[in-house]
Structures are given as structure tokens and as C-alpha cells.
């Protein structure tokens, strides 16, 4: 599996290039707050998932866990390229400039109120200490910690995906959010099963 870091780099280039090819389909949304905020925040969220998956691929032990990590890395890196391509086409910043998730305020069905304002961190994200532990873990321990962190990561992004799928102004952003939600829901079930098989606990969402 030592070739995978190079493969990951190539996939990054392919994903970003694919996103830029879609510029012609990406007219700016009428209002843009939900579309832009969703794409910016989900790019950040995906970026951490890609980083954790790459860490598992370069130092894990279990082929089943590494196969899942590879699927997550390739899928989410491609989606990052698409999201960043749309933001570039709209002339919007590629990353949030004033905190996270403020775009969710007031959306019907969202637990965030319009008065909540931007958040400093998104739910489910691993902190610096947890990421350092993942990188330093022995192969067998890394497998389990990766499963735990990725499951919590998927759970933390579920509400953002739901709001994007329901309330994004443009159809292609709604469609992307719905596909992401379906994929990550299935992956969450698999992650839960894999943790159960290994006698490992599920981390509480925070």
C-alpha cells in the first residue's frame, strides 16, 4: 500500500480538474447563502475525512478498513473538486471567512437558529490531539481509531447534509447533498458494524 500517497495526490488533481470542468453548469444561485455556505463548510469537513483516510491508508493493518478508507478518500476528494469548482465559478471564497454553519440559521428543520451565528467548529470534527493520536497509533490501534473518528465525523455532518439537500437554492447542489447523505448513511452503518465486530465503542458526538 505504499503507493497510495502518490495515488491520493493524483486523485486530488483529477477531482479538482473535474470540478473546474463543471463551471459552465454552475450559474450563481439567486440568493447563494445556503449554497455557498454549504459548499464551503462541506469542503472543510470533507478535507478532514480525506486526511484521516490517507492516514489510515499509510499506516493501518486491516485490509477491510483500508478498503473503506480508500473509498472515502476517492469519493470525497472528487466531491471537493466539484464543490471548489462551483465556488470558483461563482467568484466566492473557497473556504469560510467568518466561522461555520451560519448559513443553516432559519432553515426549516435545522436545529440551528438564525440567532446562533457562526460556529468555531463543526460537529463531529476531530481535534488536533485526536488527529495526532491517529497518526501515532500502531497499525491495529489506528484501524479502530480511524473507524471511531470517521463514524463520528459522518454523524456530525448529517444535519448539514440534510439542510443542503432540502434548502440549497440550486438543484445540482441539492442533488450533491442528497448523494452525499445517502453514501455517508450507508458508510455509517458499515462503520458501526466494523466497530462492533472489533469490540470497540462508538464515540459520543460532540
N, C-alpha and C positions, 0 to 999 in steps of 0.2 A: 504493500500500500504506500510505499514511499514516493511514488509518482504523483500522488493525489494533490499535494500543494500546487504543483505546476498545472495540473488539470483544473484546479479551482481557479487559478489565475486566468486560464483561457476561458473558463465559463463566465467569469466576471466580464471579460471583454465582449463575449458573444451576447450576454444579457443586456449590457449597456447599449451595444450596437443595435440590437433588436428594438429596444425602447426608442431609439432615435429614428428608426425606420417608420415608427408609428406616428410621427409628428403630424403627418397630413390628416390623420383621423381625429386629431385632438384639438378641436376648437375650444377656446376658453369657455368655461361654464358661465351661465348667466350671473350667478352670484359668486360662486367659487369658494366660499368659506369652508364648506364641508369637503368638497373635492380636494382642494389644495391641502387643507389640514390633515385629511385622511392620508393622502399620498406622502406628505412629509413625515408624519408620525409613523406610518407603517414602514416607510423606508428605514427609519431608525430601528424600529422593532425587528424588522427582518435582518438588518445588518448584524444585530447581536446573535440571532439564531444562526446565521451563516458562520459567524466567528466560532460559536460553540460547536457547530457541526464539524468545522475544519479542525478544531482541537481534538475532537473525538477521532477523526479520521487519521490524524497523525500520531496518535498515542493510545488508542483503545485496543482491546483484546478480542472482543466478541464480534464475529463476522455479522451476526444478525443486527447488532446495534450499529455497526459501521455501515451496513447497507441502508439502514434507516437514515443515518446521518448524511449519507451521500444523497439520498432522495431529497431530504430537506434542503441541503446546500444547493443542489442544482435547481430545484423548483423556486426557492426563494430568491436566489441570485438572479434568475431570469425575471422574476416579478419586480425586483429592484430596478433592473434595467428598464422595464416598461414604465414603471412609475416615475423614474427620474427623467425619462424621455418626454413624458407628458408634461411634467413640471417645467422642463426646459422649453418646450414648445409654447407654453403659456407665459414664459418670461417670469416665472415665480422662483423664489429661492428653493434650492433642493432640500434644505433642512429647516426645521422650525427655528424661528428667530426670537420667540418670546415665551418659551415653555411649551408644554404639551397639552393636547386634548381640549383646549378651549373651544375648538370647533364643534365639539359634541354638545355644548350647553344649549338647552332649549329644544334639542331634537326629541321628538315624541318617542318614548320608550327608552330613552337614555337615563341612566341613574345620575348623570352629572347635570346640575342646574346651571343656568346661564350665569348665575352669580358666583359659581365656584372659581371661575377664572382659570388661567393656565396652571398646570401641574408641573412640578420639577422633575418628576419621574413617572413613567407609565407602569401600570400594574404588571406583575409577572417578570419584570426585568431583573436579571441577576446583577448584584452589585460587584464592585471591584474585587472585594475579598473572595466572593464565590467564584468569580472567573479565574482568579489566581489559584484557588484550590483545584479547579478543574484542570488547569494547565500543569499543576504539580503532582496530580494524583497518579498513583500506579495504574497500569492498564486496566486491571479488573475494577478498581475503585472508580476510575474515570468513566467506564461504561455506565455504572449505576448513577453517578452524579450527573452525567450528561442526560440520562433519562429523566431524572428528577427535575433538573433545571429546565429542560425543554418542555416537559409537561406543564410546569408552572408558567413558562413563557407563553405557551399556546393558550392556556386558560386566561392569562392576563390580557391577551389581545382579543378575546372573544367579543367583548362589548364594542370595541372599536370596529371590528369587522361587521357586527350586526348593524351598527349605526350607518356605516358606509354603504352596506348592502341595501338599506332601506331608504336613506336620505341623501345620498350623493346626487348632485344635480345632473350629471351626465350618465347616460346609460352604460357606457363602457367602463366607467369607474364602479358603478353598481354591480355590473357583471363580474368584474375582477374581484370585488369584495366578496361576492357570493361564492365564487370558486375557491377563494382563499378559505372562507369559512367552512365549506364542505370538506376540503382537504385537511384542514387542521383539526376538525372534529374527528375525522377518521383516524388521523395520526394520534390524537389524544387517547382514543380508545386503545390503540396499539401500544402506546407508551405506558398506559395504566396496566395493561396485561403483562407487558415485559417486566415492569417493576414487581408485579405480583409474583410472577414466575421466579424472580430472583430474591424474593422475601424482603424487598426494600419498601420503605414507606413513601407516601406521596407528600411532597412538601406543601404546607399551607400557603394559600395565595396571599400575597401582600402587594 
